Amino acid sequence: MQKGVFDDFVREVMQSREFVAPVKGDQTKEVQESFFTDIKDPSQIEIGQLTYFPIKYYFFAKKEVLFSFHKNRIEEPEIDIPERVFFGLRLCDLNSIKHQDTVFLNNGFRADPYYQARREHSLLIGMHCKKGDDHCFCQSIGLKDFYDLMFFDKDEHTYGIDVGSEKGKAFVDEFRRFFEEKEEGYITPEDKVTINTFKLDTTNIKNLWDNEVWSSLSEKCTACAACNNLCPNCHCFTVEDEVEVGDVTKGQRVRKPAACLVKGFTRVAGDHVFRDDLVGRFRHRIFHQLEFFRDRYGETMCTGCGRCIRGCPAKIDWVTGINTAARKQRGGQE
């Protein structure tokens, strides 16, 4: 695609679909909290950096009504999802959606109907990162190619575009006048490289379970759950009944995201908390990202976006902490 026709392409797509893309955040803040939103004009799009906020809440709502109830009557809501094109997703974002698909669609049980509806009405268009920032470590993870289309910034005038699915191919065919066919090999292996200066030395941390690194890292943690909220992969939720004050037989059952850094995450009847200490909660989160998810599904849950480090108010750098602990342990064994 020639860059000169990109704005016209976006405007034409917007005639039949919502076009969700990254935009700049508040420029007066020290951290520009960029985010994804349904844009109204191509000039809003900002593709120069990874967004501060993840894409996940478009697929996993911050509050979702599962059903309403009144006495013995239950009513499920209609699922009405517009057709959406998601543009500007980085490979870390795309792999996080892949992981959500694993949990909510392909886990061997019934697919989650709400998540399924959102995914069926979505087209995923990526924008390749040539270089990460000081917090990205995606090259340490081994991300998969997972997208309908992926844009590569070839030169000053041109985007190279890789078609990654049948849905992506159908989309290109529908808007054919904006695309040019190129010979195989036009997008090279060099085009697909992302350079990261920040590294996670190992994702195999089983032997660090009892390491003092968790006490050291969690000393500054306030359990604010910013890391859970900013992580594109965290998908835990709680289910609650919200009843009307004047009539407790009437209300809604809702699903909301839950955060494993919060003490109440493992609270059960009788007020017992399974992970009462903050050190245990901090360690559990990292082990879920690097070990537990992989043990069950065969791939690391963390996608190396660095949002949890970038947005931590206490500036906790768990990647460097793990690197240091792993090196010390290897040195002691050697």
C-alpha positions in Angstrom: 0.0 0.0 0.0 1.2 3.5 -0.9 1.3 5.7 2.2 -0.4 8.4 0.2 -3.7 6.5 0.0 -3.7 5.3 3.6 -6.1 8.0 4.9 -8.5 7.3 2.1 -8.3 3.6 2.9 -9.2 4.3 6.5 -12.1 6.6 5.6 -13.6 4.0 3.2 -13.3 1.2 5.8 -15.0 3.5 8.4 -18.1 3.6 6.2 -18.9 0.0 7.0 -17.0 -0.8 10.2 -15.7 0.7 13.4 -12.0 1.5 13.0 -10.1 1.1 16.3 -6.6 2.4 16.4 -4.0 3.9 18.8 -4.3 7.6 19.6 -2.2 9.9 21.8 -3.0 10.4 25.4 -3.0 13.6 27.5 0.1 15.5 26.3 0.4 17.4 29.6 1.2 14.3 31.6 4.7 13.0 32.3 3.6 9.7 30.8 1.6 10.0 27.6 -1.1 7.4 28.3 -1.8 6.5 24.7 -4.7 4.1 24.1 -6.9 2.4 21.5 -10.2 4.0 20.6 -12.8 4.1 17.8 -11.4 6.9 15.7 -13.5 9.5 13.8 -10.7 10.7 11.5 -7.4 9.2 10.2 -5.5 12.1 11.6 -6.1 10.8 15.1 -4.0 7.7 14.5 -0.7 7.5 16.3 1.4 4.5 15.3 4.8 5.7 16.5 4.9 3.8 19.8 3.3 1.0 21.8 0.2 2.1 23.5 0.3 2.6 27.3 -3.1 0.9 27.7 -3.7 -2.5 26.2 -6.3 -3.6 23.7 -7.8 -6.3 25.9 -10.9 -4.4 27.2 -12.4 -4.4 23.7 -12.6 -8.2 24.0 -12.9 -8.6 27.7 -15.2 -6.0 29.1 -14.6 -4.1 32.3 -18.1 -4.9 33.3 -20.3 -7.4 31.5 -23.9 -8.4 32.3 -24.2 -12.2 32.1 -27.9 -12.1 32.8 -30.6 -10.2 34.6 -32.9 -11.8 37.2 -36.2 -11.0 38.9 -37.4 -13.6 41.3 -37.5 -16.8 39.3 -37.2 -15.2 35.9 -33.8 -15.0 34.2 -33.1 -13.0 31.0 -29.9 -13.1 29.0 -28.8 -10.0 27.2 -28.6 -9.9 23.4 -25.1 -9.9 22.1 -24.9 -7.2 19.5 -21.3 -6.5 18.5 -20.4 -4.2 15.5 -17.9 -5.1 12.9 -14.6 -3.7 13.9 -11.2 -3.3 12.4 -8.4 -3.1 14.9 -5.4 -1.3 13.4 -1.9 -0.7 14.8 -1.6 -3.7 17.1 1.9 -4.7 17.9 2.9 -8.4 17.8 2.9 -8.5 21.6 -0.8 -7.3 21.5 -1.7 -9.8 18.8 -0.1 -12.7 20.8 -2.1 -11.6 23.9 -5.3 -11.9 21.8 -4.1 -15.4 20.7 -3.7 -16.3 24.4 -7.2 -15.0 25.2 -8.5 -17.2 22.3 -6.9 -20.2 24.0 -8.6 -19.5 27.3 -12.0 -18.3 26.1 -12.5 -20.2 22.8 -10.1 -23.2 22.6 -9.8 -24.6 26.1 -11.7 -27.8 25.5 -14.9 -26.6 27.0 -17.8 -24.4 25.7 -16.6 -21.2 24.1 -17.4 -18.0 26.0 -20.2 -16.6 23.9 -19.5 -12.9 24.7 -15.8 -13.2 23.9 -16.6 -15.3 20.8 -19.0 -12.7 19.4 -16.3 -10.0 19.8 -13.7 -12.0 18.1 -16.0 -13.1 15.2 -16.7 -9.4 14.5 -13.1 -8.3 14.6 -10.3 -8.0 12.0 -6.8 -7.7 13.4 -4.3 -5.5 11.6 -0.8 -5.3 13.1 1.9 -2.7 12.7 5.4 -4.1 13.0 7.8 -2.6 15.6 11.3 -2.1 14.1 12.6 -1.2 17.6 11.3 -1.6 21.1 11.7 1.0 23.9 13.5 0.7 27.2 10.9 -1.7 28.7 10.1 -4.0 25.8 11.6 -7.5 25.8 9.5 -9.3 23.2 12.5 -10.8 21.5 13.1 -12.8 24.7 9.7 -14.5 24.5 9.5 -15.9 20.9 6.2 -14.5 19.7 4.2 -16.2 17.0 2.9 -14.6 13.7 -0.7 -14.1 14.6 -2.7 -11.6 12.6 -5.1 -11.1 9.8 -2.9 -8.5 8.2 0.5 -7.1 9.2 1.8 -3.7 8.0 5.6 -3.2 7.6 7.1 0.2 7.2 9.1 -0.5 4.0 10.3 3.0 3.2 9.2 6.6 3.1 6.3 6.0 0.6 5.3 2.3 1.1 3.8 -0.2 3.5 4.5 -3.8 2.9 1.6 -6.0 4.0 1.6 -9.7 4.9 -1.7 -11.6 4.7 -2.0 -13.9 7.7 -5.5 -15.4 7.4 -8.4 -16.1 5.1 -10.3 -13.3 6.8 -7.4 -10.9 6.0 -7.4 -12.1 2.4 -11.1 -11.4 2.1 -10.6 -7.9 3.5 -7.9 -7.2 1.0 -10.1 -8.4 -1.8 -13.0 -6.1 -0.6 -10.7 -3.0 -0.6 -8.5 -4.2 -3.5 -8.1 -0.7 -5.0 -5.8 0.3 -2.1 -3.5 -2.7 -2.4 -0.9 -3.8 -4.9 0.1 -7.4 -5.5 3.8 -8.0 -4.9 6.1 -11.0 -5.7 6.8 -13.6 -3.0 9.7 -12.5 -0.8 8.8 -8.8 -1.0 8.6 -8.8 2.8 12.0 -10.1 3.9 13.1 -11.8 7.1 14.9 -8.5 7.9 11.6 -6.6 7.7 10.2 -8.9 10.5 13.1 -8.3 13.0 12.4 -6.3 16.1 15.4 -4.9 18.0 15.2 -4.9 21.8 17.9 -3.6 24.0 16.1 -4.9 27.1 16.3 -8.6 27.6 14.8 -11.3 29.8 17.6 -13.9 30.0 15.3 -16.9 30.7 11.6 -17.7 30.9 12.5 -21.0 32.8 12.2 -19.9 36.4 11.1 -23.1 38.1 14.2 -23.2 40.1 13.7 -19.6 41.4 10.5 -20.5 43.4 12.3 -20.2 46.8 14.7 -17.5 45.7 15.0 -14.3 47.8 14.4 -12.2 44.7 10.6 -12.3 45.3 11.0 -10.7 48.7 13.4 -8.1 47.2 11.1 -7.2 44.3 7.9 -7.1 46.4 9.3 -4.7 49.1 8.2 -1.7 47.0 5.0 -3.2 45.8 1.8 -1.5 47.0 -0.6 -4.1 45.5 -2.2 -1.4 43.4 -2.8 -3.9 40.6 -1.6 -1.5 37.9 0.4 -4.4 36.4 -2.7 -6.6 36.2 -4.7 -3.8 34.5 -2.0 -2.8 32.1 -1.0 -6.3 31.1 -2.6 -7.4 27.8 -2.6 -11.0 28.9 -4.2 -10.9 32.4 -7.7 -12.3 32.0 -8.8 -13.4 35.5 -12.3 -12.3 36.5 -14.8 -12.4 39.3 -18.6 -12.9 39.0 -20.9 -10.9 41.3 -24.6 -10.5 41.8 -25.7 -6.8 42.0 -29.2 -6.4 43.4 -31.4 -3.4 43.7 -31.6 -1.7 47.1 -35.4 -1.7 47.2 -35.9 -5.2 45.8 -33.2 -7.8 46.5 -35.0 -10.3 44.2 -34.1 -8.1 41.2 -30.7 -7.5 39.8 -27.9 -8.6 37.5 -25.1 -11.1 37.5 -22.0 -9.4 36.2 -18.5 -10.3 35.3 -15.6 -8.0 36.1 -11.8 -8.3 35.8 -10.0 -9.4 38.9 -6.4 -8.8 39.9 -4.2 -11.4 41.5 -2.0 -8.8 43.3 -5.0 -7.8 45.4 -5.4 -9.6 48.7 -9.0 -10.4 48.2 -8.3 -12.3 45.0 -7.9 -15.7 46.9 -10.4 -14.9 49.7 -13.0 -17.6 50.1 -15.9 -18.3 52.5 -14.9 -18.1 56.1 -12.6 -15.2 55.2 -9.6 -17.4 54.5 -7.1 -15.9 52.1 -4.9 -18.5 50.3 -2.2 -16.0 49.3 -2.3 -13.7 52.3 1.3 -12.4 51.9 2.2 -9.9 49.2 5.4 -11.8 48.4 3.4 -14.9 47.5 1.0 -12.9 45.3 3.8 -11.1 43.5 5.6 -14.4 42.8 2.4 -16.1 41.7 1.7 -13.4 39.1 5.2 -13.8 37.5 5.1 -17.6 37.6 1.6 -17.6 36.0 3.1 -15.4 33.2 6.2 -17.4 32.6 5.6 -21.0 33.9 2.0 -22.0 34.8 0.3 -20.9 31.5 3.1 -22.6 29.5 2.7 -25.8 31.6 -0.9 -26.0 30.6 -1.0 -24.5 27.1 2.5 -24.9 25.8 3.6 -21.3 25.4 4.6 -18.4 27.7 1.7 -16.1 28.6 3.9 -13.0 28.9 4.4 -11.3 25.5 7.2 -9.0 26.6 5.4 -5.7 26.0 6.9 -4.3 29.3 3.7 -2.4 30.2 3.7 -3.8 33.7 7.2 -2.3 34.3 6.5 0.9 32.3 3.3 1.7 34.3 4.4 0.5 37.8 4.2 3.5 40.1 6.9 1.9 42.3 9.2 1.3 39.2 9.5 -2.4 40.0 11.7 -4.0 37.3 11.1 -7.8 37.7 12.9 -8.7 34.5 16.2 -7.3 35.8 15.5 -9.0 39.2 15.0 -12.4 37.6 18.1 -11.9 35.4 20.2 -11.1 38.5 18.8 -14.0 40.5 19.3 -16.5 37.7 22.9 -15.4 37.1 23.7 -15.6 40.8 22.2 -19.1 40.9 24.1 -20.3 37.9 27.3 -18.8 39.3 26.8 -20.7 42.6 26.2 -24.0 40.8 29.3 -23.5 38.6 
